[in-house]
Amino acid sequence: MSDRCPFRKPDCFAFGIYGRCNACSNTAFNSTECPFYKTNLERQKGHHEAVKRLEETGRYDLIGRYGEEENQPRIWREITDG
């Protein structure tokens, strides 16, 4: 199992230090392109859409955990800091 990114796209939101993937622990995909590749902007947009869906369904408990306010868990800051 390898967490090194074979695709090495520096604009990927999950491309980390030393070429490691911050999203997947196993990057041995049987494809020519990473199925999880997104730019930081695409990841932020998807996250905003997910929070909006949670609001629409009344899942404020999950918004509290995965929202984007400064006092919420670090997951949002990790997404936006890229």
C-alpha positions in Angstrom: 0.0 0.0 0.0 1.4 3.4 -1.0 0.2 6.9 -0.1 2.5 8.5 -2.6 0.7 10.2 -5.5 1.6 8.6 -8.9 -0.2 11.5 -10.7 1.7 14.3 -9.0 -0.7 17.1 -9.7 0.5 20.0 -7.6 -2.9 21.8 -7.9 -4.7 18.9 -6.3 -6.3 19.8 -3.0 -4.8 16.6 -1.4 -1.3 16.8 -2.9 0.9 17.0 0.1 4.5 17.2 1.2 6.9 14.8 -0.4 4.3 13.8 -3.0 2.1 12.1 -0.5 -1.7 12.1 -0.9 -3.6 13.7 2.0 -6.9 12.1 1.0 -6.1 8.4 0.3 -4.0 6.0 2.1 -3.7 3.7 -1.0 -3.0 5.4 -4.3 -2.5 2.3 -6.4 -5.4 3.0 -8.7 -6.0 0.9 -11.9 -6.5 4.0 -14.0 -4.6 6.6 -15.9 -6.1 9.4 -13.8 -6.8 9.7 -10.1 -10.6 9.2 -9.5 -10.4 11.6 -6.5 -8.5 14.5 -8.2 -10.0 18.0 -7.5 -8.5 21.4 -7.3 -8.7 23.3 -4.1 -11.4 25.5 -5.6 -13.5 22.5 -6.8 -13.2 21.0 -3.3 -14.3 24.2 -1.6 -17.3 24.4 -4.0 -18.3 20.8 -3.3 -18.0 21.4 0.5 -20.2 24.5 0.3 -22.8 22.5 -1.7 -22.8 19.7 0.9 -23.3 22.2 3.8 -26.2 23.7 1.9 -27.8 20.3 1.4 -27.3 19.6 5.2 -29.1 22.9 5.9 -32.0 22.0 3.6 -32.4 18.6 5.4 -32.1 20.1 8.8 -28.9 18.3 9.8 -27.5 21.1 11.8 -25.6 18.6 14.0 -23.5 17.7 11.0 -23.0 21.3 9.9 -21.6 22.0 13.4 -19.1 19.3 12.8 -18.2 20.0 9.1 -19.1 23.6 8.7 -16.8 26.4 7.9 -16.8 28.6 11.0 -13.5 29.3 12.7 -14.6 27.6 16.0 -15.4 24.4 14.2 -13.1 21.4 13.8 -10.0 21.6 11.7 -11.4 19.7 8.8 -12.7 22.9 7.1 -9.3 24.7 7.6 -7.5 21.7 6.1 -9.8 21.9 3.0 -9.4 25.6 2.5 -5.7 25.8 3.3 -5.0 23.1 0.7 
